[in-house]
Amino acid sequence: MLEMDPEPHDELVRLYDAHPALAARIDEWLDRIEADSAAAAVRRRLIRPGRLWAITIPDPDRDYLILWDLDGATPVIRYLGPDVLT
């Protein structure tokens, strides 16, 4: 089961109101993380060795970023918002 910190959850709810297509693409990635958090596709960018992974969701207006880690075996979304790494 996937967990989200409060801020990423609130951002996803806001995006569904303001930019539903972007929110749906983000949700697809969240589903992929939840389905297999060990998959290479969701672990492509390691930010902190062994700790924090990043996924960029391209968007014409502004790319979005998912930062996530594991709490035991549970994937936890720590950040969802504009891509601050590029």
N, C-alpha and C positions, 0 to 999 in steps of 0.2 A: 504494500500500500504506500502510495506517495503522500508525503506531507509537505505543507507549505508554511513558511513563516507568514505572519500577518500582512506584512507590507507587500510581498509578491502576490498574495491572494487578493488583496484590495486592488492592486494594479491590474490583475487579470479581469476582475469584475468591471473595473473602469473601462478597460479596453473593449470588453464585449459591448458596452454601451456606445463608445465613441468610434471604435474601429473593429467591427465584428470579424472581418476577413483576417486581419492580423491576429486577433485573439484566437481564432480557430486554428491558424497555423501554429501558434505557440502551444495551444492545447494538444495538437498532434505530437509535438516534441515531448510534452509532459507525459502523454500516453506511452511514448516510446521509452522514456526513462522508467516509468512505472512497470512496463512489460518486461524489460530486461536492462537493469542498471549496469550490467557488465558488458553490454554490447559496445563494439568499437565505435559505432556511429555516435553514441551519446557520450563517449569518453575521448573524443578526438583531441580536445584541447584541455590539457591539465594546467591549471593556474598555480596551485600550490601542490607540490609533489605529494601524491597519495591522499590529497584532501579535497580539492575543489576543482570541479570541471565547469567549462564554459561552452555554451552553444549560442551562436549568433543566428538570429532569424532576420534575413534580409527583408527590407521594406523600402519602397521608393522614397518615402518621406524621411524615415529614420530607422536604422537597424535597431533591433531589440536584442537583449541579452538575457539568457538564463544562466544563473550560477547555482550549482547544486553540489551537495556532498552526501555522504552516507552517515547516518546515525545508527551504528550497528549495521543491520542489513536493510534499513529503511532509507530510501532516497528522500532528501529534504531540499526543497527549493529555497535558497537563501536570498536570491535577488532576481527580480524580473523588472526590466526597465530599459531605457535607452542604452545602447552599447557604449560603455565608457572605456572599453579596452582598445578601440580602433581609432 
